[in-house]
Amino acid sequence: MRVLAKQDIEKLISMREVIALMEEVFSALTRGEAVVPERIVLPLEKTDNAILFMPGALTKSRGIGMKAVSVFPSNAARGIPTISAQILLCDYETGEAKAVLEGSHITALRTGATTAVATKYLARKDARNLGVFGAGVQARSQIMAHLEVRSLKRIMIYDPNTQKAAAFAQEVQSIAGSDCECSAEKDARELPPASDIIITATTSHTPVVEGCSVKEGTHINAIGSYKAHVREVDDAAIRRSRIFVDSYQHALKEAGDLIIPLKSGIISKSDIRGELGELVLGRKPGREWPDDITFFKCVGIAVQDIAVAEVVYRKACDQGIGLVV
Ligand SMILES: NC(=O)c1ccc[n+]([C@@H]2O[C@H](COP(=O)([O-])OP(=O)(O)OC[C@H]3O[C@@H](n4cnc5c(N)ncnc54)[C@H](O)[C@@H]3O)[C@@H](O)[C@H]2O)c1
């Protein structure tokens, strides 16, 4: 069995490759070439912390395994990451374990890459201004991925931890280069009217985006919440949007951003226009008019992780990288 650390994985795969891979994964899901049982969420009593066990298989490209991901928002107070994860990859023929990979880097890569694919298909081609809620690990990879699919001129960041937001904006500025102006905003309300693309990548339980101030033509990617009672966008944003999801099955089980307005009758299931794979395969139209507001909800599914882990594993074998035990 091969053990691959974060540093190994960083050397073996780029964001650009993962973006292309996510187009394949979501196409496979839509074509029925993926098995993705609902994940088991093991909550820790009296906290917001949970460990998620996520099995999945890609039947055509023959990848199978499971990610165990800990989501511990309380880690922020300890100064350690909210998310830690491991991916177990098995042999498709024998079922034997063939690799264990550090999973937090792959999680961040594939989540950023997935919304970048949504942006590629749903955002206006001339989208230049990005508003990001959250200055954490996922926000970073969201921005890295979006720099690959749109020529961004301005990136605005809001996080209630203003010191963290300021340091993050400086870091993003050094990555994005001088053609793009990056800033930390003190007021969350500044972002929606000034953004062509909005990303929510927060641990907030309540809406961070005021839908009434989102301008026409905006595309919104919401990735933070994964619980039925938790949401990052409000009713107004949902009511005004053409809605898309990563997976119908999983979004309807876990996405409070949609489940709450579905329950209150703000939207009905038919308002969910399509899955990402249907957009990639051209089976559903995405944005129809420049003024449309589009909304993509990503809860995250295991086959995203399995697909990246498989590619990393094959490259590691070819290049003799990792520890064989
Ligand atoms: N959809 C997916 O596939 C996927 C994958 C990984 C993580 N996630 C989720 O993404 C979220 C963020 O994860 P992370 O690893 O970046 O965590 P993180 O702790 O590194 O960052 C979260 C940030 O959100 C900020 N925040 C909290 N409330 C806010 C608000 N009202 N407005 C703006 N910012 C706010 C926090 O201050 C923190 O800086 C988590 O909820 C996690 O479960 C989703």
Ligand as a Chemical Component Dictionary entry (heavy atoms), coordinates in Angstrom:
data_LIG
# 
_chem_comp.id                   LIG 
_chem_comp.type                 NON-POLYMER 
_chem_comp.pdbx_formal_charge   0 
_chem_comp.three_letter_code    LIG 
# 
loop_
_chem_comp_atom.comp_id 
_chem_comp_atom.atom_id 
_chem_comp_atom.alt_atom_id 
_chem_comp_atom.type_symbol 
_chem_comp_atom.charge 
_chem_comp_atom.model_Cartn_x 
_chem_comp_atom.model_Cartn_y 
_chem_comp_atom.model_Cartn_z 
_chem_comp_atom.pdbx_ordinal 
LIG N1  N1  N 0  -19.015 21.837 -0.632 1  
LIG C1  C1  C 0  -17.933 21.135 -0.397 2  
LIG O1  O1  O 0  -17.603 20.209 -1.121 3  
LIG C2  C2  C 0  -17.057 21.529 0.758  4  
LIG C3  C3  C 0  -15.750 21.039 0.844  5  
LIG C4  C4  C 0  -14.957 21.431 1.905  6  
LIG C5  C5  C 0  -15.465 22.281 2.874  7  
LIG N2  N2  N 1  -16.744 22.708 2.788  8  
LIG C6  C6  C 0  -17.298 23.624 3.804  9  
LIG O2  O2  O 0  -16.741 24.894 3.572  10 
LIG C7  C7  C 0  -16.774 25.653 4.787  11 
LIG C8  C8  C 0  -15.451 26.379 4.951  12 
LIG O3  O3  O 0  -14.413 25.437 5.121  13 
LIG P1  P1  P 0  -12.904 25.931 5.349  14 
LIG O4  O4  O 0  -12.068 24.719 5.312  15 
LIG O5  O5  O -1 -12.594 27.057 4.439  16 
LIG O6  O6  O 0  -13.025 26.492 6.833  17 
LIG P2  P2  P 0  -12.134 27.647 7.502  18 
LIG O7  O7  O 0  -12.391 27.545 8.960  19 
LIG O8  O8  O 0  -10.746 27.561 7.007  20 
LIG O9  O9  O 0  -12.771 28.999 6.948  21 
LIG C9  C9  C 0  -14.097 29.391 7.195  22 
LIG C10 C10 C 0  -14.118 30.911 7.288  23 
LIG O10 O10 O 0  -15.490 31.345 7.293  24 
LIG C11 C11 C 0  -15.498 32.547 8.049  25 
LIG N3  N3  N 0  -16.846 32.975 8.364  26 
LIG C12 C12 C 0  -17.663 32.552 9.358  27 
LIG N4  N4  N 0  -18.817 33.236 9.326  28 
LIG C13 C13 C 0  -18.726 34.115 8.286  29 
LIG C14 C14 C 0  -19.590 35.101 7.736  30 
LIG N5  N5  N 0  -20.790 35.344 8.255  31 
LIG N6  N6  N 0  -19.179 35.796 6.659  32 
LIG C15 C15 C 0  -17.973 35.571 6.098  33 
LIG N7  N7  N 0  -17.107 34.644 6.584  34 
LIG C16 C16 C 0  -17.470 33.931 7.657  35 
LIG C17 C17 C 0  -14.638 32.189 9.260  36 
LIG O11 O11 O 0  -14.216 33.333 9.976  37 
LIG C18 C18 C 0  -13.487 31.449 8.585  38 
LIG O12 O12 O 0  -12.418 32.330 8.254  39 
LIG C19 C19 C 0  -17.091 24.663 5.899  40 
LIG O13 O13 O 0  -18.422 24.857 6.325  41 
LIG C20 C20 C 0  -16.944 23.300 5.242  42 
LIG O14 O14 O 0  -17.825 22.343 5.778  43 
LIG C21 C21 C 0  -17.540 22.362 1.755  44 
# 
loop_
_chem_comp_bond.comp_id 
_chem_comp_bond.atom_id_1 
_chem_comp_bond.atom_id_2 
_chem_comp_bond.value_order 
_chem_comp_bond.pdbx_ordinal 
LIG N1  C1  SING 1  
LIG C1  O1  DOUB 2  
LIG C1  C2  SING 3  
LIG C2  C3  SING 4  
LIG C2  C21 DOUB 5  
LIG C3  C4  DOUB 6  
LIG C4  C5  SING 7  
LIG C5  N2  DOUB 8  
LIG N2  C6  SING 9  
LIG N2  C21 SING 10 
LIG C6  O2  SING 11 
LIG C6  C20 SING 12 
LIG O2  C7  SING 13 
LIG C7  C8  SING 14 
LIG C7  C19 SING 15 
LIG C8  O3  SING 16 
LIG O3  P1  SING 17 
LIG P1  O4  DOUB 18 
LIG P1  O5  SING 19 
LIG P1  O6  SING 20 
LIG O6  P2  SING 21 
LIG P2  O7  DOUB 22 
LIG P2  O8  SING 23 
LIG P2  O9  SING 24 
LIG O9  C9  SING 25 
LIG C9  C10 SING 26 
LIG C10 O10 SING 27 
LIG C10 C18 SING 28 
LIG O10 C11 SING 29 
LIG C11 N3  SING 30 
LIG C11 C17 SING 31 
LIG N3  C12 SING 32 
LIG N3  C16 SING 33 
LIG C12 N4  DOUB 34 
LIG N4  C13 SING 35 
LIG C13 C14 SING 36 
LIG C13 C16 DOUB 37 
LIG C14 N5  SING 38 
LIG C14 N6  DOUB 39 
LIG N6  C15 SING 40 
LIG C15 N7  DOUB 41 
LIG N7  C16 SING 42 
LIG C17 O11 SING 43 
LIG C17 C18 SING 44 
LIG C18 O12 SING 45 
LIG C19 O13 SING 46 
LIG C19 C20 SING 47 
LIG C20 O14 SING 48 
# 
